[in-house]
Amino acid sequence: MKYTPLGKELFIENRRRLANEMKTNAIAIFNSNDTMPTNADGTMPFRQNNDLFYLSGIDQEESILILYPDFHDKKLREILFLKETNENIAIWEGHKYTKAEATETSGVEKIYWLSQFEGVFNTLMAEVEYVYLNTNEHIRADVAVETRDKRFGKWCRDKYPVHKYERSAPLMHKLRAIKSSKEIEAMQTACDITEKGFRRVLQFVKPGVMEYEVESEYIHEFIRNRSRGFAYIPIIASGFNACVLHYIENSKECKAGDVLLMDVGAEYANYNADMTRAIPVSGKFTKRQKDVYNAVLHVKREAMKMLKPGNVIPEYHKEVGKIMESELLRLKLLDKTDIKKQDADNPAYKKYFMHGTSHHIGLDVHDVGNVYREMQPGMVFTVEPGIYIREENLGIRLENDVLIAEDGLMDLMKNIPIEAEEIEELMNS
C-alpha cells in the first residue's frame, strides 16, 4: 500500500465495539470485495470492502473475517481467512500477506488460509444461534452486481437454513458514523493532500487550459503524497458545465471569463476527502460572479453553525434552505411572488440549489449513517451549498469537511483557501 499503516489498535477497538453491539451467542461474517473484470483479461483496481477494512485493516482481495465473541475457545473468537500465496502468484501479482503480517496489521491472532474456511466455519456454526450477514444497505445504493457478501449469504442460508439470521448493516452504520481519533487523523491527511492539489491548480489555471489538464494536476499531487488517487471521479467543470451536478467528462476548454467549479478529493488509507471550490479562469471574478460566490460562502458558514449535537439532517436541510432563499432574493434570482406561490414540498430555492447541504463522509465518500440520527461528537460531515444559474453559465459550489467535536466544530479544510480575494491573489501571484 502507498499509505502508512494505521496501526492494529484501531481495528482491535473497532472489533470490540461491534462485539458489544451483537447479540449473545452470535457470529458475524465479512467478505472482501471482488476484483471486478473489465474486458478480455483486464480487471479494475481492487478496492476493499469498507466494513472488512474497518474491522481488520486487511487491504487484500479474497479475505474473510469471522467474529464470534462468545465462542468457547477464545482462540477462535476472531479469525481471518486469507488467500494462500505461491511462487506463481508472487511472480505475477507480487507479495501477499503472510500470517504474521496479517496479525501485525489487524491484531487478529488466528489466521487460516481460505481453503480451510468451510471446515472451521462448520465447527463454529454447530454452536452459534445468531448469524450476522453483511449487506450494502446504503440509502442511495443501486447494486446491480452480486457481491461476495451476497453470494456468501445465499450459500450460508442454504447450508444452514434453521439458524437465526441478523443484519450487520445497522450495527456497522451506527459504529462507523462516529470516527475515532485515528480515523480523523487519516481523513485530515486526505484533506491536507487535497489542499496541496488545489494550491497547485491555482498556479496552473488560465484561459485555454483544458479541464482534463486541471484533473491531471490534481492526480500528480495526490499520488506523490501517498494517496491512491481521487476519492471519487472528479468534477472539473468550467462555464455551463458547472451547472451539471455530476459532470465528469472533464473535456472542455476553460475560457476567459468562465468560473471553474472543481469537486475533488484525495483518498488516504481508504479514508476520503470531499472538497469543492470555484475559481475564475481569468484570475479575477466579475462583480456578479463574486456576489454569487459570496452568497454561497455565507450560506456555507451559516450551515456550519447548525452542525452541532442534537440536530438531525432533515431539519438541518430545511433551515439551510431558508438561508439560501434569502440569498437568492438578494441576488434577484427569486422575488417575493415566487416565495408566496411556492410549494412547501418543492420550495422556490430548489430551482437554483437542488441538492442537499451535508452528508456523512469517511471510508465511503457518502458514508454510512442514519440521516434521522441526532448529530453527535465524532461525526464528520461535508458542508456544500451551491447556486447554479444555467442562463448565466454560472455554477458555484463551496464544500469543506467538518468534524463535530466535543468542544465545537473542527474544520478539516480550514487551511484550504476559500475567500474570493485570497483565491484571486494566489492565482495572480
C-alpha positions, -999 to 999 in steps of 0.1 A, spaced: 0 0 0 11 35 -6 -1 48 27 15 43 61 -4 16 81 -29 30 106 -20 6 134 -37 -26 147 -50 -8 178 -77 10 157 -90 -23 143 -89 -41 176 -110 -14 191 -135 -14 162 -140 -51 166 -145 -47 204 -172 -21 197 -190 -43 172 -189 -73 197 -206 -51 222 -235 -45 198 -240 -81 188 -265 -105 204 -253 -132 227 -241 -164 210 -238 -147 176 -213 -148 147 -206 -122 121 -190 -127 88 -174 -101 65 -161 -108 30 -137 -87 9 -149 -71 -23 -145 -89 -56 -118 -79 -81 -141 -67 -108 -134 -75 -145 -133 -50 -174 -128 -67 -208 -107 -96 -220 -83 -104 -191 -84 -69 -176 -95 -60 -141 -104 -29 -122 -81 -18 -94 -91 -36 -62 -109 -17 -36 -115 -34 -2 -149 -38 14 -151 -9 38 -167 -29 67 -140 -56 64 -113 -29 63 -129 -10 93 -127 -42 114 -94 -56 103 -72 -32 83 -67 -60 58 -64 -45 23 -63 -76 1 -87 -95 -21 -102 -129 -12 -103 -123 26 -129 -132 52 -132 -120 88 -152 -140 113 -162 -127 148 -178 -150 174 -172 -131 207 -189 -159 229 -172 -190 214 -159 -214 240 -124 -215 226 -110 -180 230 -85 -185 202 -114 -189 177 -134 -158 186 -117 -137 159 -105 -154 127 -91 -141 94 -91 -163 63 -66 -152 36 -56 -162 1 -26 -185 3 2 -174 -19 25 -195 -40 55 -189 -63 34 -182 -93 12 -156 -75 43 -140 -62 59 -137 -97 27 -124 -114 9 -104 -87 35 -97 -61 36 -101 -23 5 -112 -3 1 -111 35 19 -137 55 1 -149 86 24 -129 108 19 -98 87 -19 -102 88 -17 -104 126 5 -73 128 -19 -54 106 -52 -64 122 -44 -76 157 -63 -109 149 -42 -138 162 -58 -167 145 -51 -167 107 -62 -195 84 -59 -199 46 -91 -196 26 -90 -233 17 -97 -241 54 -128 -219 57 -156 -244 53 -143 -268 79 -136 -242 105 -169 -224 98 -188 -256 102 -173 -261 137 -185 -226 147 -219 -229 132 -226 -261 153 -226 -239 184 -239 -205 173 -275 -193 174 -275 -159 156 -257 -152 123 -250 -117 112 -247 -113 74 -233 -82 58 -251 -64 30 -249 -30 14 -279 -11 28 -268 25 19 -300 45 12 -285 56 -22 -272 22 -32 -284 7 -65 -264 -25 -66 -267 -44 -99 -237 -67 -94 -239 -96 -70 -212 -91 -43 -192 -117 -24 -212 -109 7 -244 -115 -12 -232 -148 -26 -220 -159 8 -254 -151 23 -272 -173 -2 -247 -202 4 -249 -198 42 -287 -198 43 -289 -228 20 -263 -248 41 -276 -237 75 -313 -229 69 -326 -231 105 -301 -206 122 -314 -172 131 -301 -146 107 -295 -109 115 -283 -78 96 -249 -64 104 -255 -32 84 -275 -13 111 -247 -21 136 -219 -10 112 -238 22 103 -241 31 139 -204 24 147 -189 39 115 -208 72 119 -186 80 150 -150 85 140 -121 77 163 -91 99 166 -71 76 143 -97 78 116 -99 116 119 -61 116 115 -64 97 82 -92 120 70 -71 151 79 -42 136 58 -66 132 29 -78 168 33 -42 180 35 -33 162 3 -64 177 -13 -51 211 -3 -18 205 -20 -36 197 -52 -58 228 -50 -29 251 -44 -10 236 -74 -41 241 -96 -44 278 -85 -10 284 -101 -19 264 -132 -53 275 -144 -56 302 -170 -76 307 -202 -70 280 -227 -62 251 -204 -84 220 -207 -105 206 -179 -86 173 -182 -53 191 -178 -65 205 -145 -76 170 -135 -40 158 -142 -25 184 -119 -46 171 -90 -37 134 -96 0 143 -98 -1 159 -64 -23 132 -49 -2 102 -58 31 119 -50 17 123 -14 9 86 -9 -27 88 -20 -41 61 -42 -57 89 -62 -91 105 -63 -116 96 -37 -143 97 -64 -145 106 -101 -135 143 -101 -158 171 -114 -137 197 -133 -165 219 -147 -160 252 -165 -187 276 -175 -221 260 -182 -206 225 -172 -207 237 -136 -245 237 -138 -245 199 -144 -242 185 -109 -224 153 -118 -204 164 -148 -174 141 -151 -164 143 -188 -138 170 -180 -131 175 -217 -138 212 -224 -116 242 -227 -115 266 -197 -123 300 -213 -116 336 -202 -145 349 -181 -157 315 -170 -158 302 -134 -143 267 -130 -160 245 -104 -139 217 -91 -154 189 -69 -124 168 -60 -109 149 -30 -79 127 -23 -82 93 -7 -57 82 20 -56 48 37 -92 42 23 -105 73 40 -117 102 19 -118 140 15 -145 158 -5 -138 194 -14 -154 218 -39 -140 251 -49 -149 276 -77 -122 298 -92 -122 324 -120 -104 311 -151 -91 346 -158 -78 350 -123 -104 376 -112 -141 372 -106 -166 396 -122 -188 416 -98 -217 393 -105 -197 362 -100 -183 374 -68 -217 383 -55 -230 348 -62 -198 333 -48 -201 353 -15 -238 343 -12 -228 306 -14 -200 312 11 -224 329 35 -248 300 33 -220 276 39 -208 295 71 -243 297 85 -249 260 78 -217 251 97 -231 268 128 -260 244 127 -239 212 126 -240 205 163 -251 177 187 -288 172 187 -296 184 152 -308 160 125 -301 162 88 -337 166 75 -344 196 99 -309 210 92 -316 209 54 -348 228 59 -331 256 79 -303 258 53 -330 262 26 -344 293 44 -309 309 44 -305 301 7 -339 316 0 -328 349 15 -296 350 -6 -315 342 -38 -339 371 -31 -309 394 -25 -294 383 -58 -327 389 -75 -329 353 -87 -362 350 -68 -388 376 -58 -415 377 -32 -441 364 -56 -420 332 -61 -419 327 -24 -456 334 -19 -466 308 -47 -440 281 -37 -450 245 -30 -439 236 6 -426 202 -8 -407 219 -36 -396 253 -24 -386 280 -49 -349 280 -39 -345 245 -54 -346 260 -89 -310 272 -81 -300 249 -53 -313 214 -59 -292 191 -37 -286 186 0 -261 205 20 -244 178 40 -237 141 42 -216 118 63 -181 112 50 -154 86 60 -145 53 44 -173 60 19 -175 95 4 -212 93 11 -206 74 43 -230 51 61 -250 66 89 -287 71 97 -298 106 85 -325 106 112 -300 100 140 -291 131 161 -257 145 153 -230 136 178 -194 144 185 -172 122 163 -194 126 132 -178 141 101 -200 159 75 -195 177 43 -210 212 40 -216 220 4 -242 246 -6 -243 258 -42 -261 282 -66 -265 271 -103 -277 297 -128 -279 280 -161 -290 311 -180 -258 328 -169 -235 298 -175 -225 301 -138 -223 274 -112 -207 279 -78 -205 253 -50 -182 255 -19 -175 225 2 -155 216 33 -153 185 55 -160 192 92 -159 172 124 -184 177 152 -161 177 182 -168 178 220 -158 214 221 -174 227 189 -168 223 151 -134 214 137 -130 223 100 -107 197 84 -102 220 55 -96 253 73 -62 257 56 -77 254 21 -82 289 5 -118 298 2 -121 336 3 -127 351 -31 -99 377 -26 -74 351 -14 -81 329 -44 -76 358 -68 -44 368 -50 -29 333 -52 -39 329 -89 -21 361 -97 10 358 -75 
